[in-house]
Each structure stands twice: as structure tokens, then as C-alpha cells.
Amino acid sequence: MDLEKIGKQKVLIVEDTTIFVKILRDIVNDICEVIWASDAKEALDVLETGTEIDLILMDVVLPDMNGYDLVRLIKNNVMTRDIPIIFITGLNGEQDEEYGLKVGAIDYITKPFSKSIVKARIKNHLELKRYRDVLRDLSMLDGLTGINNRRRFNEYMIMEWKRGARNKTDLTVLLIDIDHFKLYNDRYGHLQGDECLKAIANKAKEMLGRPGDFIARWGGEEFVCILPETDLDGGIAVAERFRKGIYDMNIPNEELDAGGRVTVSIGIAHMVPEKSVKWEALISKADEKLYMAKEAGRNRVSW
């Protein structure tokens, strides 16, 4: 994998002194994209939006919170805990540096500093982050189908649930089950069954309409799709597109009388997330609808 061809990394600078922000921008502008927050609240707001931040540079002394407490908040959040943090500060005592590293920073740079050395250290940390992200992304893929796995689904769902609760926006989930898949495996063998799973996963991924839409393997012959900012009617439209698209693939299953091809059943659930409700409730609802679709004859959508 050519890491140089992956998009420009993003660095969040948390600093209330505009002159110092300009100095840092000038140092790193050619190696990354810079986002600025003037205090801890602004920084947390940036992170809450789901913007993918690769590195955080922050002062220990901030207008509304000390940097140590801000690091703790970032490290206690499952969605932000892996972002590396560097303190760049005027506090140059040995105890200050030791404490900063203990709370979770990966580096501690004191002012005044050499611009060239700071740039080199930031560049090194960004390169390490990029390699870690590549390895992490590989661990988030289903080994058979190549799409997202259950672990990645959990992370993405938590993020979208929090976003929906914060912004009061719709969230729709589809649970997709390949009909009579045991019969298919019995007839054609498990190797051909694996090929069927891969073909359907790729087709479903191809049919997703927007960058924020998400699909993962849920387990066995089931897949799950997350549709952010999508109401129930929108979810039904996507589900019907999936159902018809997979039917039109015309994957033969001679064990079936009706149509003689592989089909899917889909359960749809929609909510506007609330902080007092767990996201698992949405999955449970989609599972109930999937059961209804299968009971009603399969190759259909239920909501």
C-alpha cells in the first residue's frame, strides 16, 4: 500500500494565542491540514462532529480547562482515545512533562523550541499514526467478504448514534439475510457458499448511494447497513433497491421452487436517537422486522 497516496492528514491545534497558532501553522502547513480550536470546548466540538483527526497539538494552559483534563476526556472517549496528543507548552518543569505523559500524551515539547525539530517530531508522529491506521483498518475488515466486520460496525454505530442524538436526526438500520442459505450450502458446497457471500456483499456495497452509508457483515449469512440522516421512507427505498438488485444477480439455487435463485429478506428499523436509549434497541427492532419478512415468505422487505 502506497501511504503517500492516502489523503492529507489532519492536525487539531488547541491554543488560544493566535500568534502561536500562526507559528505552528507555518511549521506544519505543508505536511498536513490544520484545524484550530481556541479552547477545550471548541476542541471537543470538533471531535464530536466525527472529523477524523490524526494528531492533536495543545497547550497545557487553556482558557476554560487545563490540558491535562482535556487529554483525559479525549482518552476516555472510545471514538477519540486513539488520537495521539502532543503538549506544546511553556511549562518546562520535569514534573510537568512527566505528568503530561502519564495522562496520555505521546510527546511533550517546551517553549521556546526549534521549528525544524518540532516539524520533524510532528512528521514522525503523523507517519506512525498513518501506519497504525492502515493496520487498524485491516483489523476492521471481514476476512471473507472484505467489507466491514462486526467490530467496525460497533464503532461506527456508536458514533452515528451519538451524532443523531446530538443533532436530532434520523437513523435507519437494515438487517439483510440471505434466504435459505443452508440449502444453498448443502446443494453447492461451502466454497461456492463463500463465493455467494462475497458476491452479495460486493453488490450491496456497490448499491450504497452516499459516502456516509455503511455496510458490514453481521454474522453468517447476515449483513447490516447503517443509513445516517435517513427517514423510514428512505430506508425502504434503499432496502427495495438491495432486494431487487440481489434478485437480479440471478445466482441460481436449484433447491428452491420459487424463482430458483438466491434472494434476501430485509428488516428495517428507524429512530431519532436519544441519549437515554441504547443503540442496541434499533438493532433489536430491525431483527424483529427481519423475522417478519422471513415469516411472510422471504424475498421481501418489512418495516
ChimeraX attribute file (.defattr): number of C-alpha atoms within 10 A of each C-alpha:
attribute: neighborCount
match mode: 1-to-1
recipient: residues
	/A:1	6
	/A:2	5
	/A:3	10
	/A:4	9
	/A:5	7
	/A:6	9
	/A:7	9
	/A:8	12
	/A:9	17
	/A:10	18
	/A:11	24
	/A:12	21
	/A:13	24
	/A:14	26
	/A:15	26
	/A:16	18
	/A:17	12
	/A:18	11
	/A:19	10
	/A:20	11
	/A:21	18
	/A:22	12
	/A:23	11
	/A:24	19
	/A:25	18
	/A:26	12
	/A:27	17
	/A:28	18
	/A:29	13
	/A:30	10
	/A:31	15
	/A:32	19
	/A:33	16
	/A:34	19
	/A:35	15
	/A:36	20
	/A:37	18
	/A:38	18
	/A:39	23
	/A:40	22
	/A:41	15
	/A:42	13
	/A:43	21
	/A:44	16
	/A:45	12
	/A:46	17
	/A:47	16
	/A:48	15
	/A:49	14
	/A:50	14
	/A:51	10
	/A:52	15
	/A:53	19
	/A:54	23
	/A:55	22
	/A:56	22
	/A:57	22
	/A:58	28
	/A:59	23
	/A:60	20
	/A:61	17
	/A:62	18
	/A:63	12
	/A:64	11
	/A:65	13
	/A:66	14
	/A:67	23
	/A:68	22
	/A:69	13
	/A:70	21
	/A:71	23
	/A:72	14
	/A:73	13
	/A:74	20
	/A:75	19
	/A:76	12
	/A:77	10
	/A:78	11
	/A:79	17
	/A:80	18
	/A:81	15
	/A:82	17
	/A:83	16
	/A:84	22
	/A:85	26
	/A:86	23
	/A:87	24
	/A:88	24
	/A:89	21
	/A:90	14
	/A:91	17
	/A:92	14
	/A:93	9
	/A:94	9
	/A:95	10
	/A:96	15
	/A:97	18
	/A:98	12
	/A:99	13
	/A:100	21
	/A:101	17
	/A:102	11
	/A:103	15
	/A:104	17
	/A:105	23
	/A:106	14
	/A:107	17
	/A:108	21
	/A:109	20
	/A:110	16
	/A:111	10
	/A:112	10
	/A:113	12
	/A:114	10
	/A:115	14
	/A:116	10
	/A:117	11
	/A:118	17
	/A:119	17
	/A:120	13
	/A:121	15
	/A:122	22
	/A:123	15
	/A:124	12
	/A:125	18
	/A:126	20
	/A:127	16
	/A:128	12
	/A:129	18
	/A:130	17
	/A:131	12
	/A:132	13
	/A:133	14
	/A:134	12
	/A:135	11
	/A:136	12
	/A:137	12
	/A:138	13
	/A:139	14
	/A:140	18
	/A:141	19
	/A:142	18
	/A:143	11
	/A:144	13
	/A:145	19
	/A:146	15
	/A:147	20
	/A:148	23
	/A:149	22
	/A:150	19
	/A:151	15
	/A:152	19
	/A:153	21
	/A:154	13
	/A:155	13
	/A:156	14
	/A:157	19
	/A:158	16
	/A:159	16
	/A:160	23
	/A:161	25
	/A:162	18
	/A:163	21
	/A:164	20
	/A:165	18
	/A:166	14
	/A:167	14
	/A:168	15
	/A:169	18
	/A:170	20
	/A:171	25
	/A:172	25
	/A:173	27
	/A:174	29
	/A:175	29
	/A:176	26
	/A:177	25
	/A:178	22
	/A:179	21
	/A:180	17
	/A:181	20
	/A:182	14
	/A:183	15
	/A:184	22
	/A:185	16
	/A:186	11
	/A:187	14
	/A:188	15
	/A:189	12
	/A:190	13
	/A:191	10
	/A:192	13
	/A:193	19
	/A:194	14
	/A:195	13
	/A:196	20
	/A:197	21
	/A:198	16
	/A:199	16
	/A:200	24
	/A:201	23
	/A:202	14
	/A:203	15
	/A:204	21
	/A:205	17
	/A:206	10
	/A:207	13
	/A:208	17
	/A:209	11
	/A:210	9
	/A:211	6
	/A:212	11
	/A:213	14
	/A:214	20
	/A:215	24
	/A:216	27
	/A:217	26
	/A:218	19
	/A:219	12
	/A:220	10
	/A:221	20
	/A:222	19
	/A:223	24
	/A:224	23
	/A:225	25
	/A:226	21
	/A:227	23
	/A:228	21
	/A:229	18
	/A:230	20
	/A:231	17
	/A:232	17
	/A:233	12
	/A:234	13
	/A:235	23
	/A:236	21
	/A:237	12
	/A:238	18
	/A:239	25
	/A:240	17
	/A:241	15
	/A:242	24
	/A:243	20
	/A:244	14
	/A:245	17
	/A:246	23
	/A:247	18
	/A:248	12
	/A:249	14
	/A:250	13
	/A:251	15
	/A:252	16
	/A:253	20
	/A:254	15
	/A:255	15
	/A:256	14
	/A:257	8
	/A:258	8
	/A:259	12
	/A:260	13
	/A:261	19
	/A:262	24
	/A:263	26
	/A:264	25
	/A:265	28
	/A:266	32
	/A:267	27
	/A:268	26
	/A:269	25
	/A:270	22
	/A:271	21
	/A:272	17
	/A:273	24
	/A:274	17
	/A:275	11
	/A:276	7
	/A:277	11
	/A:278	12
	/A:279	18
	/A:280	12
	/A:281	13
	/A:282	21
	/A:283	20
	/A:284	13
	/A:285	18
	/A:286	25
	/A:287	20
	/A:288	16
	/A:289	22
	/A:290	26
	/A:291	17
	/A:292	19
	/A:293	22
	/A:294	20
	/A:295	10
	/A:296	13
	/A:297	10
	/A:298	20
	/A:299	20
	/A:300	19
	/A:301	25
	/A:302	22
	/A:303	19
